[in-house]
Amino acid sequence: MLAALVLIERDSAEDKTPQLDHVVTASCPQRSSPDLFAMPRQRLPYDFVAAQVIRCRWESRYLSGRGRWEVVIQEHTDGPADELMTELRRRSESSLFPPICTMEAIFVDYFVLVDPSGRAVLPKMPTGVCGKPYPSALNALRSLPYQVDEQIPIQSLESEKSFRAGCHDQYPDVLQRFGRLDVTPQTSNHPRSWNPPPEGLRVCVFRIENKTAGRLNPMDLPIGRLESSRILKGSSLRALLTALDTAPASDCHDHHTRFAILDPGFREAYVELDGCHNLLRPGENLRRLTSDAVGVLTQ
C-alpha cells in the first residue's frame, strides 16, 4: 500500500507580519472581468480583523433601454466572518510524491477583507496537495449573507437594437470569402436547406461598412452593421424555402452592399441582397436567388 506524505506549511515570524506588497481598494475593480488566477494574493496576517468582506461578481446582464452589458456586481457582508477567517488561516498542503489529481479548474471569487481602519487585503486561499482551494474554505466564503451594494456597467456586449432583434450588432461578410477564393459552383442537386423545415426564420439584414472586425474577423472581411430584422412565417416562409431549395449554382462575384443572415436556430444561411443575389446554404458552395426571392427578405 502506498501512502502519500503530506507536508503542511509551518508557522513563521513572517506569517505574523502584515504583507502589504499589493495594494487593493475596498471595492470592486471597475474593469472587465480580471484573470482571477493571475491576481496577486497575500497570506492573511494573524493580527488582521475583518470588519467587512467585499465580494465581486462579473456577469452579463440586460440593462433596460441599454442592451446587454458586462457588469460587476459588488456585494458586502459585515464581519467578523469567523468561519471564513479560520479557513483562510489554515496552512496549504503539499506532497513529497506526485499526487493523483483531477483536471478541473476551481475558480475563487474575487473578494477582499477590510479591517476597521479601511485597510483592504486580497487574501490567499489555502490549497490542498493538488493546488486547489479547500472546499470548506470556498463554502465559508460563498455562504456569507451578502447584500448587493451596486451594479456597475463595464462594457457593452450587445446594443438594445441587437438584443431586441436577436441579431448581432455587426457581422463579417462571409460571402466575400467565397468570392475571393474563386469557388467552383456545384451543379448537382442538393437536399433541402433545413430538414425538417423551420416553422419560423429570423432574417437579420446587414449593411456593409468599409472596415474589418479584428479578432472576430481573421480573414479581414468587410463588416456588416445591423440594419433591420424580421421573423418569416407562414406563406412567405414557405415561398422562401422553396426558392432556397431550388436555387441554381452561381459563378457570379459582383460587388454587393447588403446581406442577410437566415437563422432557423441552427446552421445559418447567407444571402446577398443586391449584386448577384448569391446564396450560401449550410455546407455548400454558392447558389443564386431570384429577385423575387430576395424581395421576400427585404419587403
N, C-alpha and C positions, 0 to 999 in steps of 0.2 A: 504494500500500500504506500502510495506517495503522499507526503504531507508537505504543503507549501509553507514555507517560513515567512510569516508576515511581520514586517517591521513597522512600528508606529513612531512618528516623529517625537523626538524628545523636547521637553521644555528647554528654553534657553533664556538668558537675560534679554536677548534681542527681541524675543517674542513679547516681552512685557513692556517694551518701549514703543510708543506710537510711531508708525512709519508713514509719514505723510508725503511720500515721494510723488504721489499722483493726486493732484488737487481736483476735487469734483465739486459740483454745485449741488445744493439741496433741492434739486428739481430735475426734471427730465431733459435730456439733450434735445434741443429743438432742431433736429435734422433727421434725414431718412434713417430708417432702422439700422443701427450700427452692427458690426460684426461682433456678436456677443462673446464669441470665443477669443477674439483678439483684445478685448478690453483689459487693460492692466488693473489687476485687483491686488489687494494687500491683506496680509494677515491681520486679524482683528486684535487690537491691543487689549490686554486684560483689564485695564482700567477704564475701558470705554463703556459708557452708559448710553443706551439707546432711548432717546426721548420720542423718536418718531422713525417709522420705516416708510420710505417712499418707493413705490414700485411703478415701472413704466411698461406699457404695452403698445406695440405698434400694430395697427390694424388698417384694413381697407374698409371705409365706411361711406355711405351715401350722405351728403350734406344737402339739405333741401335748397333747391334753386342753384346749386353749385356743382352738382355731379358727384362723382366718386373720387374720394381723396384718400391718400395715406395720412393717417392721423396718429399722434402719440397721445395715449390716454394716461394721465398722471393720477395715481391713487396714493392715499396715505392711510396709515393707522398709527395710533399713539402707542408709545412704549409702555412698559419696558420690554415686551416681547420676549419673555424669559425662555420659552422653549426654543425659539429661533436662536437666541444668543448662546444657549447651551450647545446647540448643534454646531454653530459656527466656531466654537472654541474646541471642538473635537480635533484630534490630530488626523492627518491623512495617512493612509496605509500604503506600503509598498511591499514587494516580494523579492526574495533572492532568486526565485525561479520564474520563468515566463508564465504568467497566469493564463488560464483559458477564459477568454472574454468574448462577449457578443459584440457585434459591429455597430449597433445603432448609436446615434449621437444623442446626447442628453443636453437639452438647452436649459440654461439657467436664466431666469428672468433678470432683467436689469433692475437692480434695486440698490438703494443707498440707505445707510443708517445715519441718523442725525442725532448728535448729542445735545444736551441742554444749552450749550453755548452757540449752537448752529453749525458746528464742525461736521462735515459730511464725509463719510468713508464708503468707498466701494469695496465691500469685503470679499475676500477669497473664500470660495466654498470648499470645505474639506472633501476629499475623494477617497474611494476605496482602491484596491490593488489594480483595478482596470482603469483608473484615472477618471472614473465617473462619480458625480456627486452622490453622497449618501441619500437614498430615497427618503429617509426620515428628515434630513435637512430640507429637501425640496418640499415635503409635506408641511413642515413647520412654516416655511416661507409662504406657501400658497394658501394655507388655512387661516391666515390672519384676517380679521374683519376690516377689510379695506373700504374706504369711502372715495368716490371719484371726485377729484378736485377740478380738473379741466380736460377738455379735448382740444388738442392743438393741431390744426391742419398743417401738414408739412409740404406735400406736393400733390398737384392734381394728377389723377390717374385716368380720368375719363370725364369729358365735359357733360353738362346737363343734356345737351342735344344728343350726344352719343349714348348716354345712359338710357334716355327715353326711346331712342331709335333701336337700341340693341345692336348697333354697328360700331366699328372702330372710328375714332376721330380721323385717322389717316391710315393709308394702306399702300404698300408698294404695288405698282402696276405690273403684275406678273405676266400679263400678256406681252409686254415689251420684251421679256426674256425670250419668249419663243420666236419673236421676230428677229432678234439678234442672232439666235442660234440657227436660223435658216432651216427650220424643221420641215422635213418632207411630209406632205399631207398624206393621211391614210385614206384608202379608197374602199376598204371592206366595210361590211355592215357591222353595226355595234348594238349592244343591248341598250335598254333604257338608261337614261341618265341616273335615275334612282329607282330601285326596285325593292320594296313596293313604292309607288309614287307617293310623295308627301301630300298631306291634306292642307298644308299651308307652306308658303315660301317667302322668306324675308328677302327683300331686294334692297341692297344698300348701294346708293349711287354716289360716285366719287368724281370730282373734277381734278385733273392733273395739275400739279404745281411744278414750277421749274426748280426743284431741289430734290435731294435724296434724304433718306432717313437714318443714316449712320448705322448703328448696331442692329437695327431692325431690318436693314436692307443691305445684306452682304454683297449683292450683285450690282449695287449702285444704280438701282432702278428709279425712274421718276415716281413721285409720290402723289397719290390722290388724296384730297381732303373731302371729308363727308359733306355731301350737298343735300341729300334727302334720303328718305327710306319709306317703305311701304310693305304691307303684307298682301300677297296674292292668294286668293282662294277662289273656289267655285269655277265658273266657266272661263274666266281669264286665266286661271292657273292651268286648267286642262288644255286650253289653246296653246299656252306657252310650252307645256311639257311635250305636246305633240311636235311643236317646232324644234325643240331641243333634240328630241329623239330621231328626227328625220333630217336634220341639218346636214348638207353635203360637206365634203372636205374643202379646205381653203388653202390657197397658196398666196393670199394677199397679205401684204405687210405695210399698208399705208398708215400715215400718222393718224392718231386719234387723241381726243382731248378729254373724254369722259369714259368711264367704265362702270360696270355694276358687278357686285358680288351676289350670287344667288345662293342663299343659305337655307337648306331644309333642316338644319340642326346637325348635319354631318356632311362631309365631303362636298365642299362648296364648288360651284362652277363660276366662270368669269366670262363677261360679255363686253365687247367694245360697243359703246352707244353711238359712236359716229365712226368715220373712216370705213374700214372693211366690214364692221359688224361681226368680227371674229368671235367665236365661241370656244372656250376651253372647258371641256367636261372632265370630271374626275378620271385621272389615269389615261388621258387620251392626248392626241395631237389636235391641231386646230381644225375647227369646222366653221361654217359661215351661216349666220342667221339672215332671214329676210328682213326687210324694213318693217313689215307688219309685225313680226315677232318682237323686234326691238321696240316698236311703238307700244306694245303691251307693258313693257318695263318702264316706260317714261311717261305714259299718259296720266 
